[in-house]
Amino acid sequence: MNTRKLTLEISESVYEKLAHLAQLNEESLERTAIWSILSSLPSLTKKAEEFNQMMERVTPENLHGEIDFGEPVGREFR
């Protein structure tokens, strides 16, 4: 089996959540991180494929210009 090395930088809050989950499951932090990524892949792949299919249907004929919704009412414009 071929393997590749991957180094990730994650926020402190994500690290703490992974560490807590690892502790609860009595698993290593690395195994918990890999399990978390692997369990998310099918859903993320499906969403990406659906988005790409939707974008393939965009043509110059069905593409519209900017729509004016009026003046900003909140923090839309800075």
PyMOL Python script that loads the backbone (N, CA, C, O; Angstrom):
from pymol import cmd

cmd.read_pdbstr("""\
ATOM      1  N   MET A   1       0.852  -1.176   0.000  1.00  0.00           N
ATOM      2  CA  MET A   1       0.000   0.000   0.000  1.00  0.00           C
ATOM      3  C   MET A   1       0.895   1.236   0.000  1.00  0.00           C
ATOM      4  O   MET A   1       1.812   1.354   0.813  1.00  0.00           O
ATOM      5  N   ASN A   2       0.618   2.144  -0.916  1.00  0.00           N
ATOM      6  CA  ASN A   2       1.346   3.403  -0.954  1.00  0.00           C
ATOM      7  C   ASN A   2       0.763   4.365   0.067  1.00  0.00           C
ATOM      8  O   ASN A   2      -0.448   4.394   0.286  1.00  0.00           O
ATOM      9  N   THR A   3       1.617   5.137   0.679  1.00  0.00           N
ATOM     10  CA  THR A   3       1.151   6.133   1.641  1.00  0.00           C
ATOM     11  C   THR A   3       1.756   7.477   1.294  1.00  0.00           C
ATOM     12  O   THR A   3       2.791   7.562   0.635  1.00  0.00           O
ATOM     13  N   ARG A   4       1.102   8.508   1.742  1.00  0.00           N
ATOM     14  CA  ARG A   4       1.587   9.876   1.566  1.00  0.00           C
ATOM     15  C   ARG A   4       1.462  10.596   2.891  1.00  0.00           C
ATOM     16  O   ARG A   4       0.599  10.279   3.710  1.00  0.00           O
ATOM     17  N   LYS A   5       2.323  11.557   3.088  1.00  0.00           N
ATOM     18  CA  LYS A   5       2.308  12.330   4.327  1.00  0.00           C
ATOM     19  C   LYS A   5       1.550  13.631   4.090  1.00  0.00           C
ATOM     20  O   LYS A   5       1.708  14.272   3.051  1.00  0.00           O
ATOM     21  N   LEU A   6       0.736  14.010   5.051  1.00  0.00           N
ATOM     22  CA  LEU A   6      -0.041  15.239   4.980  1.00  0.00           C
ATOM     23  C   LEU A   6       0.086  15.962   6.308  1.00  0.00           C
ATOM     24  O   LEU A   6      -0.158  15.386   7.369  1.00  0.00           O
ATOM     25  N   THR A   7       0.467  17.218   6.242  1.00  0.00           N
ATOM     26  CA  THR A   7       0.558  18.037   7.443  1.00  0.00           C
ATOM     27  C   THR A   7      -0.550  19.068   7.392  1.00  0.00           C
ATOM     28  O   THR A   7      -0.713  19.759   6.386  1.00  0.00           O
ATOM     29  N   LEU A   8      -1.314  19.178   8.469  1.00  0.00           N
ATOM     30  CA  LEU A   8      -2.427  20.116   8.526  1.00  0.00           C
ATOM     31  C   LEU A   8      -2.211  21.130   9.638  1.00  0.00           C
ATOM     32  O   LEU A   8      -1.694  20.804  10.707  1.00  0.00           O
ATOM     33  N   GLU A   9      -2.609  22.347   9.371  1.00  0.00           N
ATOM     34  CA  GLU A   9      -2.676  23.358  10.421  1.00  0.00           C
ATOM     35  C   GLU A   9      -4.146  23.589  10.706  1.00  0.00           C
ATOM     36  O   GLU A   9      -4.921  23.896   9.800  1.00  0.00           O
ATOM     37  N   ILE A  10      -4.530  23.439  11.968  1.00  0.00           N
ATOM     38  CA  ILE A  10      -5.929  23.621  12.354  1.00  0.00           C
ATOM     39  C   ILE A  10      -5.995  24.602  13.516  1.00  0.00           C
ATOM     40  O   ILE A  10      -5.019  24.807  14.237  1.00  0.00           O
ATOM     41  N   SER A  11      -7.145  25.188  13.677  1.00  0.00           N
ATOM     42  CA  SER A  11      -7.314  26.144  14.765  1.00  0.00           C
ATOM     43  C   SER A  11      -7.233  25.431  16.115  1.00  0.00           C
ATOM     44  O   SER A  11      -7.421  24.218  16.207  1.00  0.00           O
ATOM     45  N   GLU A  12      -6.953  26.197  17.140  1.00  0.00           N
ATOM     46  CA  GLU A  12      -6.866  25.646  18.492  1.00  0.00           C
ATOM     47  C   GLU A  12      -8.190  25.019  18.908  1.00  0.00           C
ATOM     48  O   GLU A  12      -8.209  23.980  19.568  1.00  0.00           O
ATOM     49  N   SER A  13      -9.306  25.653  18.522  1.00  0.00           N
ATOM     50  CA  SER A  13     -10.612  25.111  18.926  1.00  0.00           C
ATOM     51  C   SER A  13     -10.892  23.765  18.265  1.00  0.00           C
ATOM     52  O   SER A  13     -11.453  22.876  18.905  1.00  0.00           O
ATOM     53  N   VAL A  14     -10.515  23.598  17.000  1.00  0.00           N
ATOM     54  CA  VAL A  14     -10.703  22.308  16.329  1.00  0.00           C
ATOM     55  C   VAL A  14      -9.797  21.265  16.968  1.00  0.00           C
ATOM     56  O   VAL A  14     -10.216  20.128  17.186  1.00  0.00           O
ATOM     57  N   TYR A  15      -8.560  21.645  17.269  1.00  0.00           N
ATOM     58  CA  TYR A  15      -7.627  20.738  17.929  1.00  0.00           C
ATOM     59  C   TYR A  15      -8.198  20.251  19.266  1.00  0.00           C
ATOM     60  O   TYR A  15      -8.155  19.060  19.577  1.00  0.00           O
ATOM     61  N   GLU A  16      -8.726  21.185  20.039  1.00  0.00           N
ATOM     62  CA  GLU A  16      -9.281  20.820  21.345  1.00  0.00           C
ATOM     63  C   GLU A  16     -10.468  19.872  21.208  1.00  0.00           C
ATOM     64  O   GLU A  16     -10.610  18.937  21.996  1.00  0.00           O
ATOM     65  N   LYS A  17     -11.320  20.107  20.210  1.00  0.00           N
ATOM     66  CA  LYS A  17     -12.467  19.220  19.986  1.00  0.00           C
ATOM     67  C   LYS A  17     -12.002  17.823  19.578  1.00  0.00           C
ATOM     68  O   LYS A  17     -12.535  16.824  20.061  1.00  0.00           O
ATOM     69  N   LEU A  18     -11.004  17.755  18.686  1.00  0.00           N
ATOM     70  CA  LEU A  18     -10.471  16.455  18.289  1.00  0.00           C
ATOM     71  C   LEU A  18      -9.820  15.741  19.471  1.00  0.00           C
ATOM     72  O   LEU A  18      -9.998  14.536  19.652  1.00  0.00           O
ATOM     73  N   ALA A  19      -9.069  16.488  20.271  1.00  0.00           N
ATOM     74  CA  ALA A  19      -8.401  15.897  21.435  1.00  0.00           C
ATOM     75  C   ALA A  19      -9.433  15.361  22.424  1.00  0.00           C
ATOM     76  O   ALA A  19      -9.250  14.289  23.001  1.00  0.00           O
ATOM     77  N   HIS A  20     -10.505  16.104  22.615  1.00  0.00           N
ATOM     78  CA  HIS A  20     -11.565  15.661  23.531  1.00  0.00           C
ATOM     79  C   HIS A  20     -12.225  14.383  23.005  1.00  0.00           C
ATOM     80  O   HIS A  20     -12.446  13.433  23.755  1.00  0.00           O
ATOM     81  N   LEU A  21     -12.533  14.375  21.711  1.00  0.00           N
ATOM     82  CA  LEU A  21     -13.151  13.190  21.112  1.00  0.00           C
ATOM     83  C   LEU A  21     -12.208  11.991  21.193  1.00  0.00           C
ATOM     84  O   LEU A  21     -12.640  10.875  21.481  1.00  0.00           O
ATOM     85  N   ALA A  22     -10.931  12.223  20.942  1.00  0.00           N
ATOM     86  CA  ALA A  22      -9.946  11.140  21.035  1.00  0.00           C
ATOM     87  C   ALA A  22      -9.901  10.567  22.448  1.00  0.00           C
ATOM     88  O   ALA A  22      -9.834   9.353  22.641  1.00  0.00           O
ATOM     89  N   GLN A  23      -9.939  11.451  23.416  1.00  0.00           N
ATOM     90  CA  GLN A  23      -9.911  11.007  24.809  1.00  0.00           C
ATOM     91  C   GLN A  23     -11.162  10.189  25.147  1.00  0.00           C
ATOM     92  O   GLN A  23     -11.071   9.147  25.796  1.00  0.00           O
ATOM     93  N   LEU A  24     -12.322  10.663  24.707  1.00  0.00           N
ATOM     94  CA  LEU A  24     -13.572   9.933  24.964  1.00  0.00           C
ATOM     95  C   LEU A  24     -13.547   8.540  24.352  1.00  0.00           C
ATOM     96  O   LEU A  24     -14.036   7.581  24.949  1.00  0.00           O
ATOM     97  N   ASN A  25     -12.968   8.435  23.149  1.00  0.00           N
ATOM     98  CA  ASN A  25     -12.930   7.150  22.443  1.00  0.00           C
ATOM     99  C   ASN A  25     -11.686   6.332  22.767  1.00  0.00           C
ATOM    100  O   ASN A  25     -11.499   5.232  22.246  1.00  0.00           O
ATOM    101  N   GLU A  26     -10.852   6.873  23.620  1.00  0.00           N
ATOM    102  CA  GLU A  26      -9.598   6.211  23.988  1.00  0.00           C
ATOM    103  C   GLU A  26      -8.795   5.834  22.745  1.00  0.00           C
ATOM    104  O   GLU A  26      -8.278   4.723  22.628  1.00  0.00           O
ATOM    105  N   GLU A  27      -8.705   6.792  21.821  1.00  0.00           N
ATOM    106  CA  GLU A  27      -7.949   6.633  20.576  1.00  0.00           C
ATOM    107  C   GLU A  27      -6.906   7.737  20.495  1.00  0.00           C
ATOM    108  O   GLU A  27      -6.955   8.701  21.258  1.00  0.00           O
ATOM    109  N   SER A  28      -5.971   7.598  19.577  1.00  0.00           N
ATOM    110  CA  SER A  28      -4.979   8.649  19.381  1.00  0.00           C
ATOM    111  C   SER A  28      -5.624   9.836  18.670  1.00  0.00           C
ATOM    112  O   SER A  28      -6.637   9.698  17.983  1.00  0.00           O
ATOM    113  N   LEU A  29      -5.028  10.970  18.848  1.00  0.00           N
ATOM    114  CA  LEU A  29      -5.510  12.179  18.171  1.00  0.00           C
ATOM    115  C   LEU A  29      -5.430  12.008  16.659  1.00  0.00           C
ATOM    116  O   LEU A  29      -6.340  12.413  15.936  1.00  0.00           O
ATOM    117  N   GLU A  30      -4.351  11.413  16.184  1.00  0.00           N
ATOM    118  CA  GLU A  30      -4.174  11.210  14.738  1.00  0.00           C
ATOM    119  C   GLU A  30      -5.254  10.301  14.170  1.00  0.00           C
ATOM    120  O   GLU A  30      -5.830  10.599  13.123  1.00  0.00           O
ATOM    121  N   ARG A  31      -5.530   9.194  14.852  1.00  0.00           N
ATOM    122  CA  ARG A  31      -6.558   8.261  14.379  1.00  0.00           C
ATOM    123  C   ARG A  31      -7.930   8.933  14.377  1.00  0.00           C
ATOM    124  O   ARG A  31      -8.722   8.730  13.458  1.00  0.00           O
ATOM    125  N   THR A  32      -8.205   9.725  15.395  1.00  0.00           N
ATOM    126  CA  THR A  32      -9.476  10.440  15.480  1.00  0.00           C
ATOM    127  C   THR A  32      -9.614  11.453  14.349  1.00  0.00           C
ATOM    128  O   THR A  32     -10.687  11.581  13.759  1.00  0.00           O
ATOM    129  N   ALA A  33      -8.542  12.170  14.044  1.00  0.00           N
ATOM    130  CA  ALA A  33      -8.572  13.150  12.950  1.00  0.00           C
ATOM    131  C   ALA A  33      -8.817  12.455  11.617  1.00  0.00           C
ATOM    132  O   ALA A  33      -9.630  12.913  10.814  1.00  0.00           O
ATOM    133  N   ILE A  34      -8.118  11.355  11.383  1.00  0.00           N
ATOM    134  CA  ILE A  34      -8.295  10.617  10.126  1.00  0.00           C
ATOM    135  C   ILE A  34      -9.713  10.065  10.035  1.00  0.00           C
ATOM    136  O   ILE A  34     -10.341  10.150   8.979  1.00  0.00           O
ATOM    137  N   TRP A  35     -10.223   9.505  11.121  1.00  0.00           N
ATOM    138  CA  TRP A  35     -11.594   8.987  11.124  1.00  0.00           C
ATOM    139  C   TRP A  35     -12.599  10.106  10.810  1.00  0.00           C
ATOM    140  O   TRP A  35     -13.549   9.899  10.056  1.00  0.00           O
ATOM    141  N   SER A  36     -12.382  11.279  11.391  1.00  0.00           N
ATOM    142  CA  SER A  36     -13.279  12.411  11.162  1.00  0.00           C
ATOM    143  C   SER A  36     -13.275  12.821   9.694  1.00  0.00           C
ATOM    144  O   SER A  36     -14.329  13.081   9.112  1.00  0.00           O
ATOM    145  N   ILE A  37     -12.100  12.877   9.106  1.00  0.00           N
ATOM    146  CA  ILE A  37     -11.988  13.251   7.688  1.00  0.00           C
ATOM    147  C   ILE A  37     -12.659  12.194   6.815  1.00  0.00           C
ATOM    148  O   ILE A  37     -13.455  12.527   5.938  1.00  0.00           O
ATOM    149  N   LEU A  38     -12.342  10.928   7.052  1.00  0.00           N
ATOM    150  CA  LEU A  38     -12.900   9.848   6.235  1.00  0.00           C
ATOM    151  C   LEU A  38     -14.417   9.772   6.326  1.00  0.00           C
ATOM    152  O   LEU A  38     -15.081   9.485   5.329  1.00  0.00           O
ATOM    153  N   SER A  39     -14.964  10.022   7.484  1.00  0.00           N
ATOM    154  CA  SER A  39     -16.420   9.942   7.632  1.00  0.00           C
ATOM    155  C   SER A  39     -17.127  11.095   6.928  1.00  0.00           C
ATOM    156  O   SER A  39     -18.314  10.991   6.617  1.00  0.00           O
ATOM    157  N   SER A  40     -16.419  12.190   6.672  1.00  0.00           N
ATOM    158  CA  SER A  40     -17.009  13.343   5.991  1.00  0.00           C
ATOM    159  C   SER A  40     -16.865  13.283   4.475  1.00  0.00           C
ATOM    160  O   SER A  40     -17.603  13.964   3.762  1.00  0.00           O
ATOM    161  N   LEU A  41     -15.942  12.490   3.974  1.00  0.00           N
ATOM    162  CA  LEU A  41     -15.650  12.476   2.542  1.00  0.00           C
ATOM    163  C   LEU A  41     -16.849  12.161   1.648  1.00  0.00           C
ATOM    164  O   LEU A  41     -17.048  12.870   0.661  1.00  0.00           O
ATOM    165  N   PRO A  42     -17.657  11.140   1.935  1.00  0.00           N
ATOM    166  CA  PRO A  42     -18.787  10.866   1.030  1.00  0.00           C
ATOM    167  C   PRO A  42     -19.743  12.046   0.887  1.00  0.00           C
ATOM    168  O   PRO A  42     -20.169  12.367  -0.222  1.00  0.00           O
ATOM    169  N   SER A  43     -20.076  12.685   1.983  1.00  0.00           N
ATOM    170  CA  SER A  43     -20.996  13.819   1.941  1.00  0.00           C
ATOM    171  C   SER A  43     -20.378  15.003   1.190  1.00  0.00           C
ATOM    172  O   SER A  43     -21.043  15.637   0.371  1.00  0.00           O
ATOM    173  N   LEU A  44     -19.120  15.294   1.470  1.00  0.00           N
ATOM    174  CA  LEU A  44     -18.448  16.408   0.800  1.00  0.00           C
ATOM    175  C   LEU A  44     -18.290  16.156  -0.690  1.00  0.00           C
ATOM    176  O   LEU A  44     -18.432  17.075  -1.497  1.00  0.00           O
ATOM    177  N   THR A  45     -17.998  14.914  -1.058  1.00  0.00           N
ATOM    178  CA  THR A  45     -17.862  14.553  -2.474  1.00  0.00           C
ATOM    179  C   THR A  45     -19.192  14.737  -3.194  1.00  0.00           C
ATOM    180  O   THR A  45     -19.234  15.292  -4.292  1.00  0.00           O
ATOM    181  N   LYS A  46     -20.276  14.276  -2.583  1.00  0.00           N
ATOM    182  CA  LYS A  46     -21.601  14.410  -3.203  1.00  0.00           C
ATOM    183  C   LYS A  46     -21.968  15.877  -3.388  1.00  0.00           C
ATOM    184  O   LYS A  46     -22.481  16.256  -4.441  1.00  0.00           O
ATOM    185  N   LYS A  47     -21.713  16.702  -2.386  1.00  0.00           N
ATOM    186  CA  LYS A  47     -22.025  18.125  -2.488  1.00  0.00           C
ATOM    187  C   LYS A  47     -21.207  18.787  -3.590  1.00  0.00           C
ATOM    188  O   LYS A  47     -21.732  19.616  -4.334  1.00  0.00           O
ATOM    189  N   ALA A  48     -19.939  18.437  -3.704  1.00  0.00           N
ATOM    190  CA  ALA A  48     -19.082  19.012  -4.748  1.00  0.00           C
ATOM    191  C   ALA A  48     -19.558  18.589  -6.133  1.00  0.00           C
ATOM    192  O   ALA A  48     -19.586  19.403  -7.055  1.00  0.00           O
ATOM    193  N   GLU A  49     -19.934  17.316  -6.285  1.00  0.00           N
ATOM    194  CA  GLU A  49     -20.433  16.834  -7.572  1.00  0.00           C
ATOM    195  C   GLU A  49     -21.739  17.516  -7.948  1.00  0.00           C
ATOM    196  O   GLU A  49     -21.924  17.892  -9.105  1.00  0.00           O
ATOM    197  N   GLU A  50     -22.653  17.683  -6.986  1.00  0.00           N
ATOM    198  CA  GLU A  50     -23.921  18.369  -7.255  1.00  0.00           C
ATOM    199  C   GLU A  50     -23.683  19.823  -7.647  1.00  0.00           C
ATOM    200  O   GLU A  50     -24.339  20.334  -8.554  1.00  0.00           O
ATOM    201  N   PHE A  51     -22.755  20.491  -6.975  1.00  0.00           N
ATOM    202  CA  PHE A  51     -22.437  21.876  -7.309  1.00  0.00           C
ATOM    203  C   PHE A  51     -21.872  21.963  -8.724  1.00  0.00           C
ATOM    204  O   PHE A  51     -22.265  22.840  -9.494  1.00  0.00           O
ATOM    205  N   ASN A  52     -20.960  21.067  -9.070  1.00  0.00           N
ATOM    206  CA  ASN A  52     -20.375  21.092 -10.409  1.00  0.00           C
ATOM    207  C   ASN A  52     -21.425  20.830 -11.480  1.00  0.00           C
ATOM    208  O   ASN A  52     -21.399  21.462 -12.536  1.00  0.00           O
ATOM    209  N   GLN A  53     -22.353  19.904 -11.223  1.00  0.00           N
ATOM    210  CA  GLN A  53     -23.429  19.647 -12.174  1.00  0.00           C
ATOM    211  C   GLN A  53     -24.309  20.877 -12.347  1.00  0.00           C
ATOM    212  O   GLN A  53     -24.719  21.193 -13.464  1.00  0.00           O
ATOM    213  N   MET A  54     -24.599  21.569 -11.261  1.00  0.00           N
ATOM    214  CA  MET A  54     -25.410  22.776 -11.325  1.00  0.00           C
ATOM    215  C   MET A  54     -24.676  23.864 -12.127  1.00  0.00           C
ATOM    216  O   MET A  54     -25.286  24.547 -12.950  1.00  0.00           O
ATOM    217  N   MET A  55     -23.384  24.018 -11.886  1.00  0.00           N
ATOM    218  CA  MET A  55     -22.615  25.044 -12.590  1.00  0.00           C
ATOM    219  C   MET A  55     -22.488  24.741 -14.083  1.00  0.00           C
ATOM    220  O   MET A  55     -22.382  25.663 -14.892  1.00  0.00           O
ATOM    221  N   GLU A  56     -22.497  23.459 -14.457  1.00  0.00           N
ATOM    222  CA  GLU A  56     -22.444  23.081 -15.871  1.00  0.00           C
ATOM    223  C   GLU A  56     -23.693  23.534 -16.629  1.00  0.00           C
ATOM    224  O   GLU A  56     -23.659  23.693 -17.849  1.00  0.00           O
ATOM    225  N   ARG A  57     -24.792  23.742 -15.905  1.00  0.00           N
ATOM    226  CA  ARG A  57     -26.033  24.180 -16.549  1.00  0.00           C
ATOM    227  C   ARG A  57     -26.095  25.692 -16.751  1.00  0.00           C
ATOM    228  O   ARG A  57     -27.026  26.190 -17.385  1.00  0.00           O
ATOM    229  N   VAL A  58     -25.122  26.427 -16.224  1.00  0.00           N
ATOM    230  CA  VAL A  58     -25.089  27.877 -16.412  1.00  0.00           C
ATOM    231  C   VAL A  58     -24.567  28.167 -17.811  1.00  0.00           C
ATOM    232  O   VAL A  58     -23.492  27.710 -18.201  1.00  0.00           O
ATOM    233  N   THR A  59     -25.349  28.933 -18.554  1.00  0.00           N
ATOM    234  CA  THR A  59     -24.967  29.321 -19.915  1.00  0.00           C
ATOM    235  C   THR A  59     -25.103  30.835 -20.055  1.00  0.00           C
ATOM    236  O   THR A  59     -25.733  31.477 -19.215  1.00  0.00           O
ATOM    237  N   PRO A  60     -24.525  31.404 -21.094  1.00  0.00           N
ATOM    238  CA  PRO A  60     -24.715  32.845 -21.309  1.00  0.00           C
ATOM    239  C   PRO A  60     -26.196  33.223 -21.438  1.00  0.00           C
ATOM    240  O   PRO A  60     -26.585  34.339 -21.093  1.00  0.00           O
ATOM    241  N   GLU A  61     -27.019  32.294 -21.934  1.00  0.00           N
ATOM    242  CA  GLU A  61     -28.445  32.575 -22.120  1.00  0.00           C
ATOM    243  C   GLU A  61     -29.207  32.638 -20.790  1.00  0.00           C
ATOM    244  O   GLU A  61     -30.174  33.392 -20.679  1.00  0.00           O
ATOM    245  N   ASN A  62     -28.791  31.861 -19.779  1.00  0.00           N
ATOM    246  CA  ASN A  62     -29.541  31.885 -18.523  1.00  0.00           C
ATOM    247  C   ASN A  62     -28.791  32.619 -17.404  1.00  0.00           C
ATOM    248  O   ASN A  62     -29.195  32.566 -16.243  1.00  0.00           O
ATOM    249  N   LEU A  63     -27.727  33.284 -17.750  1.00  0.00           N
ATOM    250  CA  LEU A  63     -26.961  34.067 -16.779  1.00  0.00           C
ATOM    251  C   LEU A  63     -27.509  35.492 -16.755  1.00  0.00           C
ATOM    252  O   LEU A  63     -27.596  36.137 -17.800  1.00  0.00           O
ATOM    253  N   HIS A  64     -27.873  35.983 -15.591  1.00  0.00           N
ATOM    254  CA  HIS A  64     -28.432  37.322 -15.492  1.00  0.00           C
ATOM    255  C   HIS A  64     -27.412  38.276 -14.880  1.00  0.00           C
ATOM    256  O   HIS A  64     -26.411  37.850 -14.303  1.00  0.00           O
ATOM    257  N   GLY A  65     -27.675  39.537 -15.013  1.00  0.00           N
ATOM    258  CA  GLY A  65     -26.795  40.554 -14.452  1.00  0.00           C
ATOM    259  C   GLY A  65     -27.079  40.794 -12.980  1.00  0.00           C
ATOM    260  O   GLY A  65     -27.806  40.044 -12.329  1.00  0.00           O
ATOM    261  N   GLU A  66     -26.487  41.855 -12.485  1.00  0.00           N
ATOM    262  CA  GLU A  66     -26.637  42.220 -11.081  1.00  0.00           C
ATOM    263  C   GLU A  66     -28.082  42.593 -10.773  1.00  0.00           C
ATOM    264  O   GLU A  66     -28.761  43.194 -11.606  1.00  0.00           O
ATOM    265  N   ILE A  67     -28.552  42.240  -9.587  1.00  0.00           N
ATOM    266  CA  ILE A  67     -29.907  42.563  -9.153  1.00  0.00           C
ATOM    267  C   ILE A  67     -29.808  43.558  -8.011  1.00  0.00           C
ATOM    268  O   ILE A  67     -29.069  43.336  -7.051  1.00  0.00           O
ATOM    269  N   ASP A  68     -30.555  44.662  -8.109  1.00  0.00           N
ATOM    270  CA  ASP A  68     -30.525  45.704  -7.087  1.00  0.00           C
ATOM    271  C   ASP A  68     -31.575  45.402  -6.031  1.00  0.00           C
ATOM    272  O   ASP A  68     -32.768  45.340  -6.329  1.00  0.00           O
ATOM    273  N   PHE A  69     -31.129  45.216  -4.801  1.00  0.00           N
ATOM    274  CA  PHE A  69     -32.034  44.959  -3.690  1.00  0.00           C
ATOM    275  C   PHE A  69     -32.224  46.201  -2.825  1.00  0.00           C
ATOM    276  O   PHE A  69     -32.769  46.108  -1.725  1.00  0.00           O
ATOM    277  N   GLY A  70     -31.784  47.358  -3.304  1.00  0.00           N
ATOM    278  CA  GLY A  70     -31.945  48.590  -2.549  1.00  0.00           C
ATOM    279  C   GLY A  70     -30.725  48.901  -1.706  1.00  0.00           C
ATOM    280  O   GLY A  70     -29.667  48.287  -1.840  1.00  0.00           O
ATOM    281  N   GLU A  71     -30.912  49.872  -0.839  1.00  0.00           N
ATOM    282  CA  GLU A  71     -29.828  50.324   0.028  1.00  0.00           C
ATOM    283  C   GLU A  71     -29.479  49.270   1.073  1.00  0.00           C
ATOM    284  O   GLU A  71     -30.340  48.492   1.485  1.00  0.00           O
ATOM    285  N   PRO A  72     -28.214  49.242   1.505  1.00  0.00           N
ATOM    286  CA  PRO A  72     -27.835  48.321   2.579  1.00  0.00           C
ATOM    287  C   PRO A  72     -28.615  48.635   3.856  1.00  0.00           C
ATOM    288  O   PRO A  72     -28.808  49.800   4.205  1.00  0.00           O
ATOM    289  N   VAL A  73     -29.061  47.583   4.547  1.00  0.00           N
ATOM    290  CA  VAL A  73     -29.827  47.773   5.766  1.00  0.00           C
ATOM    291  C   VAL A  73     -29.105  47.239   6.994  1.00  0.00           C
ATOM    292  O   VAL A  73     -29.566  47.410   8.122  1.00  0.00           O
ATOM    293  N   GLY A  74     -28.002  46.610   6.768  1.00  0.00           N
ATOM    294  CA  GLY A  74     -27.255  46.028   7.887  1.00  0.00           C
ATOM    295  C   GLY A  74     -25.773  46.230   7.675  1.00  0.00           C
ATOM    296  O   GLY A  74     -25.301  47.350   7.479  1.00  0.00           O
ATOM    297  N   ARG A  75     -25.055  45.145   7.716  1.00  0.00           N
ATOM    298  CA  ARG A  75     -23.619  45.209   7.572  1.00  0.00           C
ATOM    299  C   ARG A  75     -23.151  44.658   6.222  1.00  0.00           C
ATOM    300  O   ARG A  75     -22.041  44.137   6.108  1.00  0.00           O
ATOM    301  N   GLU A  76     -24.018  44.781   5.190  1.00  0.00           N
ATOM    302  CA  GLU A  76     -23.677  44.269   3.866  1.00  0.00           C
ATOM    303  C   GLU A  76     -22.526  45.022   3.228  1.00  0.00           C
ATOM    304  O   GLU A  76     -21.745  44.450   2.468  1.00  0.00           O
ATOM    305  N   PHE A  77     -22.422  46.296   3.536  1.00  0.00           N
ATOM    306  CA  PHE A  77     -21.424  47.156   2.882  1.00  0.00           C
ATOM    307  C   PHE A  77     -20.554  47.789   3.956  1.00  0.00           C
ATOM    308  O   PHE A  77     -21.062  48.327   4.940  1.00  0.00           O
ATOM    309  N   ARG A  78     -19.265  47.723   3.766  1.00  0.00           N
ATOM    310  CA  ARG A  78     -18.329  48.339   4.707  1.00  0.00           C
ATOM    311  C   ARG A  78     -17.368  49.209   3.967  1.00  0.00           C
ATOM    312  O   ARG A  78     -16.493  49.822   4.578  1.00  0.00           O
TER     313      ARG A  78
END
""", "prot")
cmd.dss("prot")
cmd.show_as("cartoon", "prot")
cmd.util.cbc("prot")
cmd.orient("prot")
